[in-house]
Amino acid sequence: MTINGFLLAEVRRVLRPGGILYISDLLINTDVQNVERYERHANEFGVCGVFELSEGVIVRHHRKEWIERLTRALPVSALSPSQ
């Protein structure tokens, strides 16, 4: 089982029926600054959307499809990305 599978299995185990799992994440962006960051760090992290800020913070932006695939086993009442 992957770490994502494990985490979602644990969420299903502890979340009460009718409970809410709130996911707040950043989606992949198409602006010049972020595309440049993704390309510059693609080899370092091996995935598009991960980059390191000058402060040393590693950031990951996700594709909407990845979030949907990750949570497909959970009932979803709303998916409203802010872009």
C-alpha positions in Angstrom: 0.0 0.0 0.0 1.3 3.4 -0.9 1.6 6.2 1.8 -1.4 7.9 0.1 -3.4 4.8 0.2 -2.5 4.3 3.9 -3.4 7.8 4.8 -6.8 7.6 3.0 -7.5 4.3 4.6 -6.8 5.8 8.0 -9.1 8.8 7.2 -11.9 6.4 6.3 -11.3 4.5 9.5 -11.5 7.5 11.9 -13.9 9.8 10.1 -17.4 9.6 11.5 -20.2 8.9 9.1 -21.2 12.3 7.7 -17.9 13.8 8.9 -15.9 16.2 6.8 -12.4 15.9 5.5 -11.3 19.4 4.4 -8.4 19.4 1.9 -6.8 22.6 1.1 -4.0 22.4 -1.5 -2.5 24.3 -4.3 -3.1 23.1 -7.9 -0.6 23.2 -10.7 -0.4 26.7 -12.2 0.3 27.7 -15.8 1.7 31.2 -15.2 5.3 31.8 -16.3 6.8 32.0 -12.8 5.4 28.6 -11.7 6.1 26.8 -15.0 9.7 28.0 -14.8 9.9 26.7 -11.2 8.4 23.3 -12.2 10.9 22.9 -15.1 13.9 24.1 -13.1 13.3 21.5 -10.3 11.8 18.6 -12.3 15.0 16.6 -12.4 15.8 17.3 -8.8 12.4 16.1 -7.4 11.4 13.8 -10.3 7.9 15.2 -10.6 6.3 18.2 -12.1 4.9 20.7 -9.5 7.6 20.4 -6.8 10.1 23.2 -6.3 12.2 24.8 -3.6 11.9 28.4 -2.5 14.9 30.5 -1.6 14.1 30.0 2.1 14.6 26.3 1.7 10.9 25.4 1.8 9.9 22.6 -0.6 6.5 23.2 -2.2 4.3 20.9 -4.1 1.4 21.9 -6.4 -0.9 19.1 -7.5 -3.0 18.3 -10.5 -6.8 18.4 -9.9 -7.0 14.9 -11.3 -4.5 13.6 -8.6 -6.6 15.1 -5.8 -9.7 13.5 -7.3 -8.0 10.1 -7.8 -6.7 10.2 -4.2 -10.1 10.9 -2.7 -12.3 9.0 -5.1 -13.2 6.4 -2.4 -14.6 9.1 -0.2 -18.0 10.8 -0.7 -17.4 14.3 -2.1 -20.0 17.0 -1.4 -18.0 19.8 -3.2 -14.9 20.4 -5.1 -14.3 24.1 -5.7 -10.7 24.9 -6.5 -9.6 28.5 -6.1 -7.4 29.5 -9.0 
